[in-house]
Amino acid sequence: MDLTIVSILTLDGITNAAVYALLGLATVLVFSVTRVIFIPQGEFVAYGALTLAIFRTGQVPGTVWLLLIMAVLAAAMDVRLSWQHTRQTGRAVKAGLTTLAIPVVVSGLSIWAAPHHLPLLVQALLTVAIVTAFGPLVYRLAYQSLADASNLVLLIVSVGVHFAMTGLGLLFFGAEGFRNPSFWDASMALGPLNISGQAVIIFGVSLTLMVLLAQFFSRTLYGKALQATAVNRLGARLMGISTHSAGQTTFACAALIGALSGLLIGPTTTVFYDSGFLIGLKGFVAAVMGGLHSYTLAAVGALFVGLVEAFGSFWASAFKEVIVFTLVLPILLWRSVAGGHSEEH
């Protein structure tokens, strides 16, 4: 192994780490606010890549129909809950229409746009809108009624949601894999390295999104409300902050990050309906390295995971996944020994 090979592997590792960092940040965000270890984070990645791929064929992605079905179910739950609390038909109907509004608008635009073969950027924006709309609906249908349950119950629900989303992915996308076109076909030489335009986009989008998230939590009122919910859910409720709204917003952010990650990796690898699990699991390893509470350590962990994966694929490509996921075991052991244990209330 010479310096040229080391440079190429380092570039590949950093490129992958940029995506893993986004998924790690999403995992930390969801766990901090809702206490949910969100295993299906990778499914948002697969849905993003595959939805864009179906748009490129001129067909309506199956995620559009799934979005409408989930919106109808969530709206029915909101109507029932509002009626039980208020006994007012008008408020109950308004609650249902509020839940339906964004999914119906996004689905309508997607159904209209699919056969028109719009530019790649427009299709990408529609893809992001579709997948992001899934976030609040997933929280509403699977987690909201269990918001005060134990971490173990929430973890079990996450496993069920993962299998459901994977199965639905097979139903709506099929077993065939897809690879999307690059958003920028340029290529730049930097010494022995040949940096593709897609790699530049991955770095730029990842860095921009991290900065925007930092600004959102530090400078906006709603971001500070989410932070308050993460620190003390009961205290946030007493201060008038809706933990249900916080949960839905958090899942919307996680779905947005997943959709963008799917668009970023779509041109670099073939994505199948079940590819999201391994990708999301690497982001989870990064989040665990950050203790599921530190965004900075999660980003550092993602860099470590990306580099280990790149060099592991060079030395033992058949075992690169095993090497990456084995990393989490000594880290969990060290955190268990160093951090001690506390009773869950």
C-alpha positions as CSV (number, residue, x, y, z in Angstrom):
1,M,0.0,0.0,0.0
2,D,1.5,3.3,-1.1
3,L,0.6,6.9,-0.5
4,T,-1.7,7.1,-3.5
5,I,-3.8,4.2,-2.4
6,V,-4.0,5.6,1.1
7,S,-5.2,8.9,-0.3
8,I,-7.8,7.3,-2.4
9,L,-9.1,5.1,0.5
10,T,-9.1,8.2,2.8
11,L,-11.2,10.2,0.3
12,D,-13.7,7.3,-0.1
13,G,-13.9,7.0,3.7
14,I,-14.5,10.7,4.2
15,T,-17.1,10.7,1.5
16,N,-19.0,7.8,3.1
17,A,-18.5,9.4,6.6
18,A,-20.3,12.5,5.4
19,V,-23.5,10.5,4.9
20,Y,-23.0,8.4,8.0
21,A,-22.6,11.6,10.0
22,L,-26.0,12.9,8.8
23,L,-27.7,9.6,9.8
24,G,-25.9,9.6,13.1
25,L,-27.1,13.1,13.8
26,A,-30.6,12.1,12.9
27,T,-30.4,9.1,15.3
28,V,-29.1,11.3,18.1
29,L,-31.8,13.9,17.5
30,V,-34.7,11.4,17.5
31,F,-33.4,9.7,20.7
32,S,-32.7,12.9,22.5
33,V,-36.2,14.3,22.0
34,T,-38.4,11.1,21.9
35,R,-36.2,8.4,23.6
36,V,-36.8,6.3,20.4
37,I,-33.8,4.4,19.1
38,F,-35.0,4.8,15.5
39,I,-33.8,1.7,13.7
40,P,-35.8,2.5,10.5
41,Q,-33.7,5.6,9.8
42,G,-32.1,3.8,6.9
43,E,-35.4,3.1,5.3
44,F,-35.9,6.8,4.7
45,V,-32.5,6.6,2.8
46,A,-33.7,3.7,0.6
47,Y,-37.1,5.4,0.1
48,G,-35.4,8.6,-1.0
49,A,-33.1,6.9,-3.6
50,L,-35.7,4.6,-4.9
51,T,-38.5,7.2,-5.2
52,L,-36.2,9.4,-7.4
53,A,-35.3,6.3,-9.5
54,I,-39.0,5.6,-10.1
55,F,-39.5,9.3,-11.0
56,R,-36.8,8.9,-13.6
57,T,-38.8,6.2,-15.3
58,G,-41.8,8.5,-15.7
59,Q,-44.0,6.5,-13.3
60,V,-45.7,7.5,-10.1
61,P,-43.5,6.1,-7.2
62,G,-45.3,3.7,-4.8
63,T,-44.3,5.9,-1.9
64,V,-47.0,8.4,-3.1
65,W,-49.7,5.8,-2.5
66,L,-48.2,4.7,0.8
67,L,-48.1,8.3,1.9
68,L,-51.8,8.8,1.1
69,I,-52.7,5.6,2.9
70,M,-50.8,6.6,6.0
71,A,-52.2,10.1,5.9
72,V,-55.8,8.8,5.9
73,L,-55.0,6.5,8.8
74,A,-53.4,9.3,10.8
75,A,-56.2,11.7,10.0
76,A,-58.8,9.1,11.2
77,M,-56.9,8.8,14.5
78,D,-56.8,12.6,14.9
79,V,-60.5,12.9,14.2
80,R,-61.3,10.3,16.7
81,L,-59.0,11.8,19.4
82,S,-60.3,15.3,18.8
83,W,-63.9,14.1,19.0
84,Q,-63.2,12.3,22.3
85,H,-61.7,15.4,23.8
86,T,-64.0,18.1,22.5
87,R,-67.2,16.5,21.3
88,Q,-67.2,19.1,18.5
89,T,-67.6,17.9,15.0
90,G,-66.0,21.0,13.5
91,R,-62.8,20.7,15.5
92,A,-62.6,17.0,14.8
93,V,-62.9,17.5,11.0
94,K,-60.4,20.4,11.1
95,A,-57.9,18.1,12.9
96,G,-58.3,15.5,10.2
97,L,-57.9,18.0,7.4
98,T,-54.8,19.5,8.9
99,T,-53.2,16.0,9.0
100,L,-54.2,15.4,5.4
101,A,-53.2,18.8,3.9
102,I,-49.5,18.4,3.3
103,P,-49.5,14.7,2.2
104,V,-52.4,15.3,-0.3
105,V,-50.7,18.4,-1.8
106,V,-47.4,16.6,-2.1
107,S,-49.0,13.5,-3.6
108,G,-51.1,15.5,-6.0
109,L,-48.0,17.4,-7.3
110,S,-46.1,14.1,-7.6
111,I,-48.9,12.3,-9.5
112,W,-49.0,15.3,-12.0
113,A,-45.3,15.6,-12.3
114,A,-44.3,11.9,-12.8
115,P,-45.2,11.5,-16.5
116,H,-43.8,14.9,-17.5
117,H,-40.2,13.8,-17.1
118,L,-39.3,17.0,-15.3
119,P,-35.6,18.0,-14.7
120,L,-33.6,16.0,-12.2
121,L,-33.5,18.8,-9.6
122,V,-37.3,19.1,-9.6
123,Q,-37.7,15.4,-9.2
124,A,-35.2,15.4,-6.4
125,L,-37.2,18.2,-4.6
126,L,-40.4,16.2,-5.0
127,T,-38.7,13.1,-3.6
128,V,-37.5,15.1,-0.5
129,A,-41.0,16.4,0.0
130,I,-42.6,12.9,-0.2
131,V,-40.1,11.2,2.1
132,T,-40.1,14.1,4.6
133,A,-43.9,13.9,4.9
134,F,-43.5,10.3,6.1
135,G,-41.7,11.4,9.2
136,P,-44.7,12.9,11.2
137,L,-47.0,10.2,10.0
138,V,-44.7,7.4,11.2
139,Y,-44.5,9.1,14.6
140,R,-48.3,9.6,14.7
141,L,-49.1,6.0,13.8
142,A,-46.4,4.1,15.7
143,Y,-45.1,6.2,18.5
144,Q,-47.3,9.0,19.7
145,S,-49.7,6.9,21.7
146,L,-46.6,5.2,23.3
147,A,-44.7,8.4,24.1
148,D,-44.6,7.7,27.8
149,A,-43.7,4.0,27.4
150,S,-40.4,2.5,28.5
151,N,-37.3,2.6,26.2
152,L,-37.6,-1.1,25.7
153,V,-41.2,-0.9,24.4
154,L,-40.1,1.9,22.1
155,L,-37.2,-0.2,20.8
156,I,-39.5,-3.1,20.1
157,V,-41.9,-0.8,18.2
158,S,-38.9,0.5,16.2
159,V,-38.0,-3.1,15.2
160,G,-41.6,-3.6,14.0
161,V,-41.6,-0.4,12.1
162,H,-38.3,-1.4,10.4
163,F,-39.7,-4.7,9.2
164,A,-43.0,-3.0,8.1
165,M,-41.1,-0.3,6.1
166,T,-38.8,-2.9,4.5
167,G,-41.7,-5.1,3.5
168,L,-43.6,-2.1,2.0
169,G,-40.4,-1.2,0.2
170,L,-40.4,-4.6,-1.5
171,L,-44.1,-4.2,-2.3
172,F,-43.8,-0.7,-3.9
173,F,-40.3,-0.9,-5.5
174,G,-39.8,-4.6,-6.2
175,A,-36.6,-6.6,-5.7
176,E,-34.7,-4.8,-8.5
177,G,-32.0,-2.3,-7.5
178,F,-31.6,1.2,-9.0
179,R,-28.7,3.6,-9.4
180,N,-29.6,7.3,-10.0
181,P,-27.7,9.7,-12.3
182,S,-25.1,12.0,-10.7
183,F,-26.2,15.5,-9.9
184,W,-22.8,16.8,-11.2
185,D,-20.7,14.9,-13.7
186,A,-17.6,17.1,-13.3
187,S,-14.3,15.6,-12.3
188,M,-11.4,17.4,-10.6
189,A,-7.8,16.2,-10.3
190,L,-6.1,17.0,-7.0
191,G,-2.6,15.4,-7.0
192,P,-3.1,11.6,-7.2
193,L,-6.8,12.0,-6.4
194,N,-9.7,12.3,-8.8
195,I,-12.6,14.0,-7.0
196,S,-16.0,13.6,-8.6
197,G,-18.6,16.3,-8.7
198,Q,-20.9,14.0,-6.8
199,A,-18.4,13.8,-3.9
200,V,-18.2,17.6,-3.8
201,I,-22.0,17.7,-3.6
202,I,-22.0,15.1,-0.8
203,F,-19.5,17.2,1.2
204,G,-21.3,20.5,0.5
205,V,-24.8,19.2,1.4
206,S,-23.7,17.4,4.5
207,L,-21.8,20.4,5.8
208,T,-24.6,22.8,5.0
209,L,-27.2,20.6,6.7
210,M,-25.1,20.3,9.8
211,V,-24.7,24.1,10.0
212,L,-28.4,24.6,9.4
213,L,-29.3,22.2,12.2
214,A,-26.9,23.9,14.6
215,Q,-28.4,27.3,13.7
216,F,-31.9,25.9,14.1
217,F,-31.3,24.6,17.6
218,S,-29.3,27.5,18.8
219,R,-31.2,30.5,17.3
220,T,-34.8,29.6,16.7
221,L,-37.6,29.4,19.3
222,Y,-38.9,26.1,18.0
223,G,-35.4,24.6,18.0
224,K,-34.9,25.7,21.7
225,A,-38.3,24.1,22.4
226,L,-37.1,20.8,21.0
227,Q,-34.0,21.1,23.2
228,A,-36.2,21.7,26.2
229,T,-38.2,18.6,25.4
230,A,-35.0,16.6,25.1
231,V,-33.7,17.8,28.5
232,N,-37.0,17.4,30.5
233,R,-40.2,16.2,28.8
234,L,-42.3,16.9,31.9
235,G,-40.9,20.3,32.4
236,A,-41.5,21.1,28.7
237,R,-45.1,20.1,29.1
238,L,-45.5,22.3,32.1
239,M,-44.1,25.2,30.1
240,G,-46.7,24.7,27.4
241,I,-44.5,22.9,24.9
242,S,-46.4,20.1,23.1
243,T,-44.3,16.9,23.2
244,H,-46.4,15.4,20.4
245,S,-45.6,18.3,18.1
246,A,-42.0,18.1,19.1
247,G,-42.0,14.4,18.3
248,Q,-43.6,14.9,14.9
249,T,-41.1,17.7,14.1
250,T,-38.2,15.6,15.1
251,F,-39.3,12.7,12.9
252,A,-39.8,15.2,10.0
253,C,-36.2,16.3,10.4
254,A,-35.0,12.7,10.5
255,A,-37.0,11.9,7.4
256,L,-35.6,15.0,5.6
257,I,-32.0,13.9,6.5
258,G,-32.8,10.4,5.3
259,A,-34.2,11.6,2.0
260,L,-31.2,13.8,1.4
261,S,-28.9,11.0,2.3
262,G,-30.7,8.7,-0.2
263,L,-30.2,11.3,-3.0
264,L,-26.6,11.7,-2.1
265,I,-25.7,8.0,-2.2
266,G,-28.0,7.1,-5.1
267,P,-25.5,7.9,-7.8
268,T,-22.6,6.2,-6.0
269,T,-24.1,2.7,-5.3
270,T,-27.0,0.5,-6.4
271,V,-29.8,0.8,-3.9
272,F,-32.3,-2.0,-3.2
273,Y,-35.4,-2.0,-1.1
274,D,-33.5,-3.4,1.9
275,S,-30.3,-1.4,1.5
276,G,-31.3,1.1,4.0
277,F,-30.8,-1.2,7.0
278,L,-27.0,-1.6,6.6
279,I,-26.6,2.1,5.8
280,G,-28.7,3.2,8.7
281,L,-26.9,0.8,11.0
282,K,-23.6,2.4,10.2
283,G,-25.1,5.8,11.2
284,F,-26.3,4.1,14.4
285,V,-22.8,2.9,15.2
286,A,-21.6,6.5,14.8
287,A,-24.4,7.7,17.1
288,V,-23.5,5.1,19.7
289,M,-19.9,6.3,19.6
290,G,-21.4,9.7,20.6
291,G,-23.4,8.1,23.4
292,L,-26.6,8.9,21.7
293,H,-26.5,12.4,23.0
294,S,-23.5,14.2,21.5
295,Y,-23.8,15.5,17.9
296,T,-20.1,16.3,17.8
297,L,-19.0,12.9,18.9
298,A,-21.5,11.3,16.5
299,A,-19.8,13.2,13.6
300,V,-16.4,12.1,14.8
301,G,-17.7,8.5,15.1
302,A,-19.0,8.7,11.6
303,L,-15.6,9.7,10.3
304,F,-14.0,6.8,12.1
305,V,-16.6,4.4,10.7
306,G,-16.1,5.7,7.2
307,L,-12.4,5.3,7.3
308,V,-12.5,1.8,8.9
309,E,-15.0,0.7,6.2
310,A,-12.8,2.1,3.4
311,F,-9.6,0.5,4.6
312,G,-11.4,-2.7,5.7
313,S,-12.8,-3.1,2.1
314,F,-9.2,-2.9,0.8
315,W,-7.7,-5.4,3.2
316,A,-10.7,-7.8,3.6
317,S,-13.6,-6.7,1.4
318,A,-15.7,-9.8,2.3
319,F,-15.6,-8.8,6.0
320,K,-15.9,-5.0,5.8
321,E,-19.4,-5.0,7.2
322,V,-18.4,-7.4,10.0
323,I,-15.4,-5.1,10.9
324,V,-17.6,-2.0,11.1
325,F,-20.4,-3.5,13.2
326,T,-17.9,-5.3,15.5
327,L,-16.7,-1.8,16.5
328,V,-19.8,-1.1,18.4
329,L,-19.2,-4.0,20.9
330,P,-16.1,-2.7,22.7
331,I,-17.6,0.8,22.6
332,L,-20.8,-0.3,24.3
333,L,-18.8,-2.3,26.8
334,W,-16.6,0.7,27.6
335,R,-19.6,3.0,28.0
336,S,-21.3,0.5,30.2
337,V,-18.3,0.2,32.5
338,A,-17.4,3.9,32.5
339,G,-20.9,5.4,32.6
340,G,-22.5,3.2,35.3
341,H,-26.2,2.4,35.4
342,S,-29.3,4.3,36.6
343,E,-32.9,3.3,37.2
344,E,-35.4,4.3,34.5
345,H,-38.4,6.1,35.7
